[in-house]
Amino acid sequence: MNEDRNPRAGAYLTLGLLSLVYMFNYIDRQIVAILAQSIKQDLSLSDSEIGLLSGLSFALVYSTFGIPAGWLADRANRVKVISFSCALWSIGTAVCGLANSFAQLLLARASVGLGEAGGVPPSYSLISDNFPPRQRGMAIAIYSLGLPVGATLGLGLGAWIATIFGWRGAFLAAGLPGILLAALVYFMVKEPPRGEFDGAQLPRTSSGTFRETLRTFRRSRLLLMLLLSCAGCSMAFNAFGAWAPSLLMRAKGMSLEQVATHYSLVMGGALAVGMMASGALTRWAGDRIHFYALVPAAGILLALPCFVLGAASSGWSSALPLLAIPMAANVIPLAPTMAILQNFVTANQRSMASAIALLVYNLVGTGFGPLYTGAISDFLLPQYGDQSLEIAFYFIIPIFVFAALTLFAMAYLLKPERQTLRRA
């Protein structure tokens, strides 16, 4: 491959629109976290039911259809797959605002998962075919900025709209603009040739099927450890992030209005710092690819004391800045690990490989992370009352440690691969 090649014409327009799609993807995925208390009171739900809504109902459908969506994206027009998926999950989010029972809301959230299954995997593949390999880490980091921006807008605007129009209005406001964005992607993004930047170093002779891609994972200890890392980081992030607003409101005295004005900016800023740090890491590390995992692992462990102090703080004003630090540290591995994945599979396996990684990421993390914290909180409720959620947060610590250990193991496995990346 020629590393001196420039990105394709229109690559940055594609990257910008895909980042917007990811932003709305994350708004629609995470908005339940900010509306959890209002939904819980209005529909008389338990913490376990809220955990199902914010996690498992979405993740099961997402994971089930993520593999077929990845298979389709490796064969069909990826732009059309992303556009259709964006429209589908946006409609599903809007329909959440019309639900009058737990069952109806559960079905609507499942439809959001169905749509989002076709969003991220083909986006990674499109980015990889618009940028040469050594620029992919930074491009994926820029794309991933949709996460913190989506989190900030979802939390801030979601809370603000909910205070005026209620939680139903917030769902409608989050879902409807995505339909327009889907049309923009369809008409403005061009489908690039597959593997153009990879030449002969990444052969395109494999079938790209689910079975063939699984075989690629099974043959690589590095890729198997990457899947474990995705599971650990995602479960820690979702067990923490899905319940942080409720913790601050329930145990630290924060109001919904203060969530809109303070929590959204602080946590959104923390996520943005983490994402940009992940992009800077890939650029700084260069051929020292073991740093892609080593630095994030150290960051997670160093941030753990802040997590403990934040959960134990008596008021939200002291808890919020402390909790922002582990939030930032936990997203730093995202861009480096996805760049590793895109560089170590064949060109026509990228969407499927991303779908497999995201299956693990979402089934384990998004599916069971919020449910894990909510179920522990419900179990502790009879004995600890309003403090049950705060105590449940301490049970997230072992998951952070597991995530860091898998990243350290990845760093160990990456060091011998340095020459492979230079050749490819």
VEXTIMAR-277722 format. One line per field, with one value per residue (C-alpha): residue number from 1; z, y, x. Coordinates in Angstrom, 1 decimal. Each point is the difference from the previous one (the first is absolute). Layout:
residues N
n [NUM ...]
Z [Z ...]
Y [Y ...]
X [X ...]
This chain:
residues 424
n [1 2 3 4 5 6 7 8 9 10 11 12 13 14 15 16 17 18 19 20 21 22 23 24 25 26 27 28 29 30 31 32 33 34 35 36 37 38 39 40 41 42 43 44 45 46 47 48 49 50 51 52 53 54 55 56 57 58 59 60 61 62 63 64 65 66 67 68 69 70 71 72 73 74 75 76 77 78 79 80 81 82 83 84 85 86 87 88 89 90 91 92 93 94 95 96 97 98 99 100 101 102 103 104 105 106 107 108 109 110 111 112 113 114 115 116 117 118 119 120 121 122 123 124 125 126 127 128 129 130 131 132 133 134 135 136 137 138 139 140 141 142 143 144 145 146 147 148 149 150 151 152 153 154 155 156 157 158 159 160 161 162 163 164 165 166 167 168 169 170 171 172 173 174 175 176 177 178 179 180 181 182 183 184 185 186 187 188 189 190 191 192 193 194 195 196 197 198 199 200 201 202 203 204 205 206 207 208 209 210 211 212 213 214 215 216 217 218 219 220 221 222 223 224 225 226 227 228 229 230 231 232 233 234 235 236 237 238 239 240 241 242 243 244 245 246 247 248 249 250 251 252 253 254 255 256 257 258 259 260 261 262 263 264 265 266 267 268 269 270 271 272 273 274 275 276 277 278 279 280 281 282 283 284 285 286 287 288 289 290 291 292 293 294 295 296 297 298 299 300 301 302 303 304 305 306 307 308 309 310 311 312 313 314 315 316 317 318 319 320 321 322 323 324 325 326 327 328 329 330 331 332 333 334 335 336 337 338 339 340 341 342 343 344 345 346 347 348 349 350 351 352 353 354 355 356 357 358 359 360 361 362 363 364 365 366 367 368 369 370 371 372 373 374 375 376 377 378 379 380 381 382 383 384 385 386 387 388 389 390 391 392 393 394 395 396 397 398 399 400 401 402 403 404 405 406 407 408 409 410 411 412 413 414 415 416 417 418 419 420 421 422 423 424]
Z [0.0 -0.6 3.3 -1.7 -1.9 0.9 1.0 -2.8 -1.4 2.2 2.8 2.6 -1.1 0.4 3.4 1.1 -1.0 1.6 3.2 0.0 -0.5 2.9 2.1 -0.5 0.4 3.5 0.9 -0.9 1.8 3.3 0.4 2.4 2.5 0.4 -0.1 2.3 3.1 -1.8 -1.8 3.3 1.8 -2.9 -0.8 3.5 -1.0 2.0 -0.4 -1.6 -2.6 -0.7 -0.4 -2.6 -1.9 -0.1 -0.7 -0.6 -2.2 -2.3 0.1 -0.7 -3.2 -1.0 0.5 -1.8 -3.1 0.1 -1.7 -2.9 -0.4 -0.1 -2.5 -2.2 0.4 -1.3 -3.1 -0.7 -0.2 3.5 -0.4 -0.6 3.0 2.3 -1.4 0.4 3.5 1.1 -1.1 1.8 3.4 -0.1 -0.6 2.9 2.3 -0.8 0.6 3.5 0.8 -0.8 2.3 2.9 1.7 0.7 -2.8 -2.6 1.0 -0.1 -3.6 -1.1 1.5 -1.8 -3.3 0.8 0.4 -3.3 -1.8 1.7 -0.9 -3.5 1.0 1.5 -1.8 -3.6 1.2 1.2 -3.3 -2.0 2.1 -0.7 -3.7 0.0 2.1 -0.3 2.9 2.1 -0.1 1.0 3.8 -0.1 -2.5 2.3 3.0 -1.8 -1.0 3.6 1.1 -0.9 3.4 2.3 -2.1 0.0 3.7 0.7 -2.2 1.1 3.7 -0.2 -2.6 1.2 3.5 -1.1 -2.3 2.6 2.6 -2.5 -2.1 2.2 -0.9 -2.9 -1.7 0.5 -1.9 -2.9 -0.2 0.0 -2.6 -2.8 -1.2 -0.7 -2.9 -1.8 0.7 -1.6 -3.2 0.0 0.3 -2.8 -2.5 1.1 1.0 -2.8 0.2 -0.4 -1.4 2.6 1.1 -2.3 2.6 1.0 -3.3 0.2 3.6 1.2 -2.4 -1.1 -0.9 3.1 -0.2 2.6 1.5 3.7 0.2 -1.8 2.2 3.1 -1.2 -0.2 3.6 1.2 -1.6 1.6 3.8 -0.5 -1.5 2.7 2.7 -1.8 0.3 3.8 0.2 -1.8 2.5 3.1 -1.1 -1.3 3.2 2.2 -2.1 -0.2 3.6 1.0 -2.6 -0.1 3.7 0.7 -0.5 2.3 2.6 0.1 0.1 2.5 2.4 -0.6 -0.2 -3.7 -1.7 -3.6 -1.0 1.5 -2.0 -3.1 0.8 1.9 -0.5 -3.7 -0.6 2.5 -1.2 -3.6 0.3 1.8 -2.9 -2.6 1.8 0.2 -3.7 -1.1 2.2 -1.7 -3.4 1.2 1.4 -3.3 -1.7 2.7 0.4 -3.7 -0.6 3.8 -0.2 3.4 1.4 -1.6 2.9 2.7 0.5 0.3 2.4 2.3 -0.3 1.1 3.1 0.9 -0.3 2.4 3.2 -1.5 -0.7 3.7 1.4 -2.4 1.0 3.7 -0.2 2.0 -2.6 -3.8 -0.3 1.3 -1.6 -3.5 -0.8 1.6 -2.0 -3.2 0.2 -0.3 -2.6 -2.2 0.7 -0.9 -3.6 -0.9 -1.1 -2.6 -3.0 0.4 0.3 -3.0 -2.0 0.9 -1.1 -3.3 -0.7 0.9 -2.0 -3.8 -1.9 -0.6 3.6 1.6 0.5 1.2 2.3 1.4 0.4 2.0 2.3 0.4 0.7 3.0 0.9 0.1 1.1 3.0 0.7 -1.1 0.6 3.5 1.3 0.9 1.1 2.2 1.9 0.2 1.2 2.8 1.0 0.2 2.1 2.4 0.2 3.0 2.1 -1.2 -1.4 -2.0 0.4 -1.9 -3.3 1.4 1.5 -3.3 -1.6 2.0 -1.7 -3.3 1.2 -0.9 -3.5 -0.4 1.2 -2.5 -2.8 0.9 0.2 -3.4 -1.5 1.7 -1.6 -3.4 0.4 0.6 -3.1 -2.2 0.5 -2.3 -2.6 -0.5 -3.1 -1.4 0.1 -1.7 -2.8 -0.3]
Y [0.0 3.6 1.8 3.3 -0.1 2.6 -0.8 -0.4 3.0 0.7 -2.0 2.7 0.7 -3.7 0.1 3.0 -1.5 -3.4 1.8 1.8 -3.4 -1.4 3.0 -0.7 -3.7 0.7 2.6 -2.6 -2.8 1.8 2.3 -2.5 0.7 3.7 -0.8 -3.0 1.7 1.6 -3.2 -2.0 2.3 0.3 -3.7 -1.3 -2.0 -1.7 0.6 -3.4 0.9 3.3 -2.1 -2.1 3.0 1.8 -3.2 -3.5 0.7 2.1 -2.2 -3.4 1.3 2.0 -3.1 -2.3 2.1 1.5 -3.1 0.0 3.7 -0.4 -2.8 2.2 3.0 -2.1 -0.8 2.8 3.8 1.1 3.5 -1.3 -2.4 2.9 2.3 -2.5 -1.0 3.7 0.5 -3.2 0.7 3.7 -1.1 -2.5 2.7 2.3 -2.9 -0.4 3.3 -1.5 -3.1 -0.3 -3.2 -1.8 -2.6 2.7 1.9 -3.3 -0.7 3.5 -0.2 -3.3 1.7 2.6 -2.9 -1.5 3.2 0.7 -3.5 1.4 3.2 -0.3 -3.1 1.3 3.5 -1.5 -1.7 3.2 1.9 -2.6 0.3 3.8 0.3 -1.8 -2.4 2.4 2.7 -2.4 0.3 3.8 -0.3 -2.5 2.2 3.0 -2.2 -1.2 3.7 -0.6 -1.9 2.9 2.5 -2.3 -0.6 3.7 0.9 -3.0 0.8 3.8 0.4 -3.1 1.2 3.6 -1.2 -2.5 2.9 1.8 -2.6 -3.2 -3.1 -0.8 3.3 -0.7 -3.3 1.6 2.9 -2.5 -2.3 2.2 1.8 -3.3 -0.6 3.1 -1.0 -3.4 1.8 2.1 -3.0 -1.8 2.9 1.5 -3.0 -1.9 -3.7 -0.5 -3.1 -2.6 -0.5 2.7 1.1 -3.5 -1.3 -3.5 0.0 -0.6 -2.6 0.1 -3.7 -1.2 -0.4 2.6 -2.2 -0.2 -3.4 1.1 3.2 -2.1 -2.2 3.1 0.8 -3.5 -0.1 3.2 0.3 3.7 0.3 -2.3 2.1 3.1 -1.5 -0.5 3.6 1.2 -1.9 1.3 3.6 0.1 -1.6 2.4 3.0 -1.0 -1.2 3.4 2.4 -1.3 0.6 3.1 2.5 -2.0 -0.3 3.7 0.8 -2.7 0.0 3.3 2.5 1.0 1.2 -0.8 3.7 -0.3 -3.2 2.0 2.9 -1.7 -3.7 0.1 2.4 -1.6 -3.6 1.0 1.9 -3.0 -2.3 2.5 0.2 -3.8 -0.4 2.7 -1.6 -3.4 1.6 1.8 -3.3 -1.8 2.9 0.3 -3.8 -0.5 -3.4 -0.7 -1.5 -1.7 3.5 -0.1 -2.2 0.7 3.6 -0.4 -2.9 2.2 2.9 -2.2 -1.2 3.5 1.3 -2.6 2.0 2.9 -2.4 -1.1 3.5 1.2 -2.7 0.7 3.8 1.5 2.6 0.1 3.0 -2.0 -3.3 1.2 1.1 -3.2 -2.3 1.9 -1.3 -3.8 0.9 1.5 -2.8 -2.7 1.2 0.5 -3.7 0.3 1.6 -2.0 -3.3 0.6 1.2 -3.3 -2.0 1.8 -0.5 -3.7 -1.4 -0.2 2.8 -1.8 -1.2 3.5 0.5 -3.6 0.2 3.3 -1.6 -2.9 2.4 2.2 -3.1 -0.7 3.7 0.5 -3.4 -0.1 3.7 1.7 -3.1 -1.0 3.1 2.1 -3.2 -1.0 3.3 0.2 -3.6 0.5 3.3 -1.8 -2.8 2.5 2.2 -1.7 0.4 3.2 2.0 3.1 -0.9 -3.3 1.5 1.6 -3.3 -1.8 2.3 -1.5 -3.4 1.6 0.2 -3.6 0.5 3.0 -2.1 -2.8 2.5 1.3 -3.5 -1.0 3.2 -0.9 -3.4 1.6 2.1 -3.1 -1.7 3.2 0.4 -2.8 1.3 3.2 -1.3 -1.3 3.5 1.5 -2.5 0.6]
X [0.0 1.1 -0.4 0.7 -3.3 -2.6 -3.6 -2.5 -1.7 -3.1 1.4 -0.4 -3.6 -0.7 1.7 -2.0 -3.3 0.8 1.0 -3.5 -1.6 1.9 -0.9 -3.7 0.7 1.3 -2.7 -2.7 1.8 0.8 -3.0 -1.7 2.8 -1.0 -3.7 0.2 -1.3 -3.0 -0.9 0.4 -2.5 -2.5 -0.2 0.8 3.0 2.7 3.8 0.3 -2.7 1.8 3.2 -1.8 -1.2 3.4 2.0 -1.2 -3.0 2.1 3.1 -1.7 -1.5 3.1 2.2 -2.4 -0.3 3.6 1.5 -2.5 0.5 3.8 -0.4 -2.2 2.3 3.0 -1.9 -2.5 0.1 1.1 -1.3 -3.5 0.3 0.9 -2.7 -2.8 1.3 0.1 -3.6 -1.2 1.6 -1.1 -3.7 0.4 1.2 -2.9 -2.4 1.4 -1.7 -3.4 0.3 -2.4 1.4 3.2 -0.7 -0.6 3.1 2.0 -1.2 0.8 3.5 0.5 -0.7 2.7 2.4 -1.1 0.8 3.2 1.3 0.7 1.7 3.4 1.6 -0.4 1.1 3.3 0.4 -0.8 2.6 2.6 -0.6 0.2 3.3 3.3 0.9 2.2 -2.7 -2.8 0.5 -0.4 -3.0 -1.7 0.7 -1.7 -2.9 -0.2 -0.4 -3.6 -0.2 0.9 -1.9 -3.0 0.3 0.2 -3.0 -1.9 0.5 -0.2 -2.8 -1.8 -0.2 -0.9 -2.8 -1.2 -0.4 -2.3 -1.7 0.5 1.9 -2.2 0.9 3.6 -0.2 -1.8 2.5 2.9 -1.5 -1.4 3.1 1.7 -2.4 1.3 3.6 -0.7 -1.0 3.2 2.2 -1.9 0.5 3.4 2.2 1.8 0.7 3.8 1.8 0.8 3.6 1.4 2.6 1.0 1.5 1.4 0.9 -3.6 -1.3 -3.6 -0.3 -1.8 -3.7 -0.8 -2.7 -0.9 1.7 3.2 0.2 -0.5 2.8 2.2 -0.8 0.6 3.5 1.1 0.6 0.2 -3.5 -1.5 1.6 -1.4 -3.5 0.5 1.2 -3.1 -2.1 1.7 0.2 -3.6 -1.4 1.9 -1.1 -3.7 -0.3 1.3 -1.3 -3.6 -0.5 2.2 -2.8 -2.3 2.7 0.6 -3.7 -1.0 3.0 1.9 -2.9 0.3 -3.2 -1.0 0.7 3.5 0.6 -0.9 2.4 2.8 0.1 -0.4 2.8 2.5 -0.6 -0.2 3.2 1.6 -1.0 1.3 3.4 0.1 -0.8 2.5 2.6 -0.6 0.6 3.1 1.2 -0.1 1.8 2.7 0.5 0.8 1.5 0.1 -3.4 0.2 -0.5 -3.5 -1.0 2.7 -0.8 -3.8 0.5 2.1 -2.5 -2.9 1.9 1.2 -3.6 -1.5 0.7 -2.0 -2.9 0.0 0.3 -2.8 -2.4 0.7 -0.4 -2.8 -1.1 -0.2 2.3 3.0 -1.1 -0.5 3.6 1.4 -2.3 0.9 3.6 -0.8 -2.6 2.7 2.5 -2.4 -0.6 3.7 0.3 -2.8 1.8 3.3 -1.7 -2.3 3.1 1.8 -3.1 -0.2 3.7 0.2 -2.9 -0.5 -1.6 -3.3 -0.3 0.0 -3.7 -0.5 3.0 -1.3 -3.4 1.5 1.9 -3.1 -2.1 2.3 0.2 -3.8 -1.2 2.3 0.3 -3.1 -2.1 1.1 1.9 -3.1 -1.9 2.9 0.0 -3.8 -0.4 2.6 -1.8 -3.3 1.5 1.5 -3.0 -1.8 3.1 1.5 -2.9 1.0 3.7 -0.4 1.0 3.1 1.1 -0.7 2.5 2.8 -0.8 1.2 3.6 0.9 -1.3 2.4 2.9 -0.9 -0.1 3.4 1.5 -1.3 1.6 3.3 -0.3 -0.7 3.1 2.1 -1.4 0.3 3.7 1.1 -2.6 2.0 1.7 -3.3 -1.5 3.1 -0.3 -3.8]
